[in-house]
Amino acid sequence: MICRQKAGFTLIELLVYMGLLASIVIIAGHAFSDSTRFRVRTQNILRANQESENVAVLLKSDISQIGSKNSKEAGDAQTVNGEKRGDKFGTLRSDVYMDPANADPDKKDFSSFEVCSKDDADCPTHSIDFDSVFFRYVRFDNDGHYKAVEEAHWYVEGGVLKRTCRTIVGTSDCGNAGESREDAKAHAVEIASGVTTFKLYPVKPGNRKRLFPSSNDTTYSLFSLIPRKEAGYENVSVANDMGEIGASGAEQKIGGPNGPFFSNWTNEPGPANDHLLPEVNRKINQLIATNPVNNPVASWSSYCQTQGGNLRLVRNVEYELSFSMTLPPSAADRSLLFIPGRDHMSVGFRSFETGEQPKKNGRVLIDDFMFFPPLDAKNGDGNRVMRFTVPDTVENACIAFTFAFYSPLASQGAITIKDLRLYRLPYLMADGSLGEVPIKEKQNVKAMKLLLEVARGGKNDEKGETNVIEIVIPTPSNGPSD
C-alpha cells in the first residue's frame, strides 16, 4: 500500500505570508505616494519658476524703457548737394513725465513712474506685499519713428498679477484713445497667478568698475580701433584726433577722405534687387577695440587677445557699454545720407578664438546693438549707452564695431567714435520702497529692484512650492536729463 503525503500550507505559514505581503503592499504604497508627492512638488516648482521668470522678462521690457523721449521723425528729410539725408531726430516728449506742469513746485513730477498709495481709487489692491505701479514710455515703430506715449499699469488682484495699457497721446493699439486708468482695467491681461509678493524698490548705482579701456591706460581715454582684414571683411582707414592714421587717441575717426568704408552698392545694372553687389562679393567693415596700439601689423585676433582687455562678462551682472559720436565736420558729409533699415551700424562683442559672437552650445550669448550716426547737421550727436546682462559667462571677448553700407553714398562719409567705455555696474539698495521716494527725488531713480514670489500647490494658509526672483532693472531714461 502506497501512502501519499498531502502538500499545503499550515495556518501559521499562511499568516506569516499574509503579513509579509501586507508589509510589501504598505511599503510599495508609501513609495508610490512619496513618488507622486515628489512629482507634484517638482511640477509645482517648475511652474512657479517658469511663471516668475516670464513675469520678470515682461516687466523688464516695460521698466527698462520708461522715460524714453527721443525718436526719429518720419517725413521728408533735408537735402544736401541734391541728395536726401536720413530721417531727423525729433524733440523730447514731455508726456512721458507724470506731472511736470503742477502748479505746486514741490509736486512737479519729472519721473516716468507712479506708485499708488492704498487710499488711491485707482489702486484698491495696494498692500504691504503688493505694489500697484504705472510706467510711461514712448512707443516706436519698426523704423524707430515715434508712434505714441503709452502707460502700463502692473498690479495684483486676488493673487493674480495683471497688466493694463493705455495710450496717453499719439496713435497706438494700446487700449482705447482717451480712456481713464480705471477704464483700462476692463482689458487687463492676466500675467501670472499664485503671486504672493510683488514689490519694487529704488536702487542707486555703486562704484562702477571700468573694464575697458583698462586701468593701464593712465589717461583713461585712449583706445584704438583695429580693422579686421580677412575674407569677408574689408580694410578701412582709421585716424585719431590728431589726424594720424593707425594711431591710438581719445577718438577714432573711421572712413572719410583718407579711406572710405567698403560699399556693397554698384552702379552697374544688375537684378531687380536694386544695384547691390552679388552676395558672394559682399563684405563688411569691422573694427576691434583695443587698448592703445600704434600702427598695428599683427592680426586683429592677436591684438584682441593681448590688448583688447580679454574681457570676461559674468552671468546676471549688469554692464554698461557706452561711447559718444560727434557731428560731422561738414554739413555735406556723406554719413548724413545713412539710410535706416538699409545701411547698418552696430557694436557688440567677438571672440578672439572664433571671430564670432560669443556662443554656448550654438546659442549667441549677446546680440549686437544697432545704432545710428548723427542724421542731421545739428542734431544726433552725443552718447550712445547700452546696458545689458548675459545669460551665461562670456570668455575671451573684445568689443567690435560693424558697418555695412547698401545705399549709394553713406559709405563715403566719416564716423567718429570717442569716449568708448565698458563698465561693470554694481547696485546698492536705497532706503525704503519705491512708493516712499519723495516726488523731487523720483527723477533720480536710475534702477529698480523687483522682488517677486510665485507659489504653486498651496492649501489653506500654506503657500506650497514657491520661487522668488530678485533682479535689478536699470532705468537710464527716467528723469529729464537723459
C-alpha positions in Angstrom: 0.0 0.0 0.0 1.4 3.4 -1.0 0.9 6.3 1.4 0.7 9.8 -0.2 1.6 12.9 1.9 -0.7 15.9 1.2 1.1 19.2 0.3 -0.1 22.7 1.5 0.4 25.5 4.0 -0.1 25.4 7.6 -2.1 28.2 9.2 1.0 29.7 10.7 2.8 29.8 7.4 -0.3 31.4 5.7 -0.4 34.1 8.4 3.3 34.8 8.0 2.9 35.0 4.2 -0.1 37.4 4.6 1.9 39.5 7.0 4.9 39.8 4.6 2.6 40.6 1.7 0.9 43.3 3.7 4.2 44.8 4.6 5.3 44.8 0.9 2.0 46.4 -0.1 2.3 49.1 2.6 6.0 49.8 1.6 5.1 50.0 -2.1 2.1 52.2 -1.3 4.3 54.6 0.7 6.9 54.6 -2.2 4.2 55.3 -4.7 2.7 58.0 -2.6 6.1 59.6 -2.0 6.9 59.4 -5.7 3.6 61.1 -6.5 4.1 63.8 -4.0 7.6 64.3 -5.3 6.4 64.5 -8.9 3.6 67.0 -8.0 6.1 69.1 -5.9 8.6 69.1 -8.8 5.9 70.2 -11.2 4.8 73.0 -8.9 8.4 74.1 -8.5 8.8 74.1 -12.3 5.6 76.0 -12.8 6.4 78.6 -10.2 9.9 79.1 -11.7 8.6 79.4 -15.2 5.8 81.9 -14.3 8.1 84.1 -12.2 10.8 84.2 -14.9 8.2 85.0 -17.6 7.0 87.9 -15.4 10.5 89.2 -14.9 11.1 89.3 -18.7 7.9 91.1 -19.4 8.2 93.6 -16.6 11.8 94.3 -17.5 10.7 95.2 -21.0 8.4 97.9 -19.5 10.6 99.2 -16.8 13.9 99.4 -18.8 12.4 101.9 -21.3 10.4 104.2 -19.0 11.1 107.8 -19.7 12.4 107.2 -23.3 11.8 110.6 -25.0 13.8 110.8 -28.2 12.8 109.3 -31.6 13.3 109.7 -35.3 10.8 111.8 -37.2 9.2 110.4 -40.3 8.6 112.6 -43.4 10.7 114.4 -45.9 14.3 114.9 -44.9 16.6 117.8 -45.8 18.6 117.7 -49.0 22.4 118.2 -49.2 24.1 118.6 -52.6 21.0 117.2 -54.3 20.8 114.1 -52.0 18.4 113.5 -49.2 19.7 113.0 -45.7 18.3 110.3 -43.4 15.4 110.9 -41.0 15.9 113.7 -38.5 15.7 113.3 -34.7 12.6 114.6 -33.0 12.0 116.7 -30.0 11.7 115.5 -26.4 8.3 114.0 -25.4 7.3 115.7 -22.2 4.2 113.5 -22.0 6.3 110.7 -20.5 6.6 112.7 -17.3 4.0 112.0 -14.7 3.2 115.6 -13.6 5.7 118.2 -14.9 3.3 121.2 -15.0 1.9 121.0 -11.5 1.3 124.5 -10.1 2.9 123.5 -6.8 6.7 123.4 -7.4 7.0 120.8 -4.7 4.7 118.5 -6.6 6.2 118.8 -10.1 7.0 115.2 -11.1 9.6 114.7 -13.9 9.8 110.9 -13.4 8.0 108.4 -15.6 6.6 106.1 -12.9 4.0 106.4 -10.1 3.4 104.0 -7.2 -0.2 104.2 -5.9 -1.0 104.5 -2.2 -3.6 102.2 -0.7 -6.0 105.2 -0.5 -5.9 105.9 -4.2 -9.1 104.9 -6.0 -7.1 103.6 -9.0 -5.2 101.1 -6.8 -7.5 99.4 -4.3 -5.4 96.3 -4.1 -2.2 98.1 -2.9 -0.9 96.4 0.3 2.3 95.7 2.2 3.1 92.8 -0.1 1.8 94.2 -3.4 2.7 97.3 -5.3 0.5 99.0 -7.9 2.7 100.8 -10.3 2.3 102.9 -13.5 5.1 103.3 -16.1 5.2 105.7 -19.1 7.4 105.3 -22.2 7.5 106.2 -25.9 6.3 103.6 -28.4 8.3 103.3 -31.7 7.5 101.7 -35.0 10.0 99.2 -36.6 12.0 102.1 -38.2 12.4 104.0 -34.9 9.8 106.6 -35.6 7.6 108.0 -32.8 4.1 106.5 -32.6 2.7 107.3 -29.1 3.3 107.7 -25.4 1.9 104.7 -23.5 1.2 104.0 -19.9 1.4 100.4 -18.5 -0.1 99.5 -15.1 1.1 96.5 -13.1 -1.0 95.4 -10.1 -2.1 92.3 -8.2 -5.7 91.4 -7.7 -6.8 88.2 -5.9 -3.3 86.7 -6.2 -3.3 87.3 -10.0 -0.7 89.7 -11.4 -2.3 91.9 -14.1 -1.1 94.5 -16.7 -3.1 97.2 -18.4 -2.0 99.5 -21.1 -3.5 102.9 -22.3 -2.4 105.5 -24.9 -1.6 108.9 -23.4 -1.0 110.7 -26.7 -0.4 109.6 -30.3 -1.6 106.6 -32.2 -1.3 103.1 -30.7 -3.2 99.8 -30.3 -2.6 100.1 -26.5 -6.1 100.4 -25.2 -8.7 102.9 -26.3 -7.7 106.5 -27.0 -8.5 108.9 -24.1 -9.6 106.2 -21.7 -9.0 106.6 -17.9 -6.9 104.3 -15.8 -10.0 102.7 -14.3 -11.4 102.1 -17.8 -8.2 100.5 -18.9 -8.7 97.7 -16.3 -11.5 96.4 -18.4 -9.0 94.9 -20.8 -6.3 93.9 -18.3 -4.2 90.9 -19.2 -3.5 88.3 -16.6 0.2 87.7 -16.4 0.7 85.2 -13.6 -1.4 83.6 -10.8 -0.4 82.5 -7.4 1.6 85.7 -6.8 2.3 86.2 -3.1 4.7 89.1 -3.3 5.2 91.9 -6.0 7.3 94.8 -4.7 9.7 97.3 -6.4 12.5 99.1 -4.6 14.6 102.1 -5.7 18.2 101.2 -6.4 21.2 103.5 -6.6 24.4 102.7 -8.5 27.5 101.7 -6.5 31.1 102.4 -7.6 31.4 101.4 -11.2 34.4 99.3 -12.3 35.8 100.1 -15.6 36.7 97.1 -17.8 37.7 99.0 -21.0 40.0 100.8 -21.6 42.0 99.0 -18.9 43.4 100.8 -15.9 46.9 100.5 -17.5 45.8 103.5 -19.6 46.7 106.4 -17.2 44.7 108.9 -19.3 41.6 106.7 -19.0 40.6 107.8 -22.5 43.0 106.5 -25.2 42.0 103.5 -27.3 42.4 102.0 -30.8 40.1 100.6 -33.4 41.9 97.9 -35.5 40.4 96.9 -38.8 39.6 93.2 -39.3 41.3 92.2 -42.5 40.4 88.8 -43.8 38.0 87.0 -46.1 34.6 88.7 -46.0 35.9 91.8 -44.3 37.4 95.0 -45.8 40.1 97.3 -44.6 39.0 100.8 -43.7 41.1 103.8 -42.7 41.1 104.9 -39.0 42.7 108.2 -37.7 43.0 109.6 -34.2 42.0 113.1 -33.1 45.4 114.4 -34.4 44.7 113.0 -37.9 47.3 110.3 -37.5 46.4 107.2 -39.5 46.5 103.9 -37.5 47.3 105.7 -34.2 45.5 105.5 -30.9 43.8 108.5 -29.5 41.0 109.9 -27.4 38.8 109.5 -30.5 38.8 107.4 -33.7 37.6 108.7 -37.0 36.6 105.9 -39.4 36.3 106.3 -43.1 36.1 109.6 -45.0 38.6 111.0 -47.5 41.6 109.0 -46.1 39.9 105.7 -47.0 36.1 105.3 -47.2 34.1 102.3 -46.0 33.6 99.4 -48.3 30.3 99.8 -50.1 28.0 96.9 -51.3 26.5 99.2 -53.9 27.4 99.3 -57.5 26.2 101.4 -60.4 26.4 98.5 -62.8 23.0 97.2 -64.0 22.0 94.1 -62.1 19.0 92.1 -60.9 15.8 93.7 -59.7 17.3 93.8 -56.2 18.5 97.4 -56.7 22.2 97.8 -57.6 23.7 95.6 -54.9 26.8 93.6 -55.4 26.2 89.8 -55.8 26.0 88.2 -52.3 29.3 86.3 -52.9 31.1 89.6 -53.3 29.6 91.5 -50.4 31.8 92.5 -47.4 31.5 94.3 -44.2 33.8 96.7 -42.3 34.6 95.5 -38.8 36.9 97.1 -36.3 38.1 95.6 -33.0 38.5 98.0 -30.0 41.8 97.6 -28.1 43.9 99.5 -25.6 46.3 101.9 -27.3 48.2 100.3 -30.3 50.0 102.4 -32.9 50.5 101.2 -36.5 49.2 97.6 -35.8 50.8 94.9 -38.1 49.7 91.6 -36.5 46.2 90.0 -36.9 43.2 91.6 -35.2 42.8 88.4 -33.0 46.3 88.8 -31.7 45.7 92.3 -30.6 42.2 91.4 -29.3 43.8 88.8 -27.0 46.7 90.9 -25.8 45.3 94.5 -25.9 41.5 94.1 -26.2 41.0 93.7 -22.5 40.5 89.9 -22.8 37.0 90.7 -21.5 35.1 88.3 -19.2 31.4 89.0 -18.7 29.7 87.2 -15.8 26.2 85.9 -15.8 23.5 88.1 -14.4 25.8 91.0 -13.7 24.8 94.4 -15.2 27.2 96.0 -17.7 27.2 99.3 -19.5 28.8 99.8 -22.9 28.9 103.5 -24.0 30.5 105.8 -26.5 29.9 109.2 -27.9 29.6 110.4 -31.5 30.4 113.8 -32.8 28.7 115.7 -35.6 30.5 115.5 -38.9 32.8 118.4 -39.7 30.8 119.4 -42.8 27.0 119.6 -43.4 27.8 117.8 -46.7 29.4 114.8 -45.1 28.0 111.7 -46.8 27.5 110.0 -43.4 24.3 112.1 -43.2 23.0 110.1 -46.1 22.8 107.0 -43.9 19.5 105.2 -44.6 18.0 103.4 -41.6 16.8 99.9 -42.5 19.3 99.6 -45.3 22.6 100.7 -44.0 23.9 99.0 -40.9 26.0 100.1 -37.9 26.3 98.0 -34.7 28.5 97.4 -31.7 28.9 94.1 -29.9 31.5 91.5 -28.9 33.6 89.0 -30.8 35.6 86.0 -29.6 39.3 86.3 -30.5 39.3 82.5 -30.8 36.4 82.1 -33.3 35.9 85.6 -34.6 32.2 85.1 -34.0 29.8 86.4 -31.4 30.3 84.7 -28.0 28.2 81.4 -28.0 27.4 78.5 -25.8 26.0 75.3 -27.3 25.4 77.2 -30.5 23.4 79.9 -28.9 24.5 83.5 -29.1 25.0 84.9 -25.6 24.9 88.6 -26.5 23.5 90.2 -29.7 24.9 93.3 -31.3 23.4 96.7 -30.5 22.4 98.7 -33.6 22.9 102.5 -33.5 22.5 105.4 -35.9 25.1 108.1 -36.8 24.1 111.8 -36.5 21.4 112.1 -39.1 21.2 115.9 -39.1 23.9 118.6 -39.4 22.9 119.9 -36.0 21.4 117.0 -34.1 22.1 113.4 -33.2 25.5 113.7 -31.6 26.2 112.7 -28.0 26.2 109.5 -26.0 25.0 106.0 -27.0 24.5 103.9 -23.9 23.7 100.1 -23.9 23.0 98.3 -20.6 22.9 94.5 -20.6 23.3 91.2 -18.9 24.4 87.9 -20.3 22.6 84.5 -19.7 25.9 82.7 -19.3 29.5 83.8 -18.7 31.3 85.1 -21.8 35.1 84.5 -22.1 37.8 85.9 -24.3 35.8 88.6 -25.9 36.6 92.0 -27.4 34.4 95.0 -28.3 33.7 95.1 -32.1 32.1 97.8 -34.3 30.5 96.5 -37.5 29.5 98.7 -40.6 27.8 97.6 -43.8 26.5 100.0 -46.4 23.9 99.2 -49.1 22.9 102.7 -50.1 24.7 104.8 -52.8 26.6 107.4 -50.8 26.7 106.8 -47.0 29.9 104.7 -47.2 31.8 107.8 -48.4 31.2 109.5 -45.1 33.2 109.5 -41.9 32.1 108.3 -38.4 33.8 109.5 -35.2 33.8 107.3 -32.1 35.1 108.7 -28.8 34.9 108.0 -25.1 34.5 104.3 -25.6 33.8 102.6 -22.2 32.7 99.3 -20.7 31.7 99.3 -17.1 30.5 96.7 -14.6 27.6 98.2 -12.7 27.1 97.2 -9.1 23.9 98.4 -7.5 23.0 99.3 -3.9 19.6 99.2 -2.3 18.2 102.7 -1.4 16.2 103.2 1.8 12.5 102.4 1.7 10.2 101.1 -1.0 9.7 102.7 -4.4 6.4 104.3 -3.2 8.3 106.1 -0.4 10.6 108.1 -2.7 9.9 111.8 -2.4 8.4 113.4 -5.5 11.5 115.6 -6.2 13.8 112.6 -5.9 11.8 110.3 -8.2 13.5 111.6 -11.3 16.9 110.4 -9.9 15.8 106.8 -9.7 18.0 105.1 -12.3 17.3 101.4 -11.4 14.6 99.4 -9.7 14.8 96.1 -7.8 12.0 93.6 -8.4 11.0 91.2 -5.6 8.6 88.7 -6.9 7.3 85.5 -5.3 5.1 83.0 -7.1 3.6 80.0 -5.2 2.1 76.7 -6.5 0.3 73.8 -4.8 -0.5 75.6 -1.6 -3.6 74.6 0.6 -5.4 76.7 3.1 -2.9 79.1 4.6 0.2 77.3 3.2 2.0 78.8 0.1 3.1 75.5 -1.3 6.2 75.5 -3.6 7.5 78.9 -4.2 10.0 80.7 -6.4 11.5 84.0 -5.5 13.1 86.3 -8.1 15.2 89.4 -7.2 16.6 91.3 -10.2 17.8 94.9 -10.7 16.4 96.6 -13.8 18.2 99.8 -15.0 16.0 102.8 -15.9 18.6 105.1 -17.7 16.0 107.3 -19.3 13.9 108.1 -16.2 14.1 111.8 -15.5 14.6 114.9 -17.6 18.3 114.8 -18.0 18.6 111.6 -20.1 
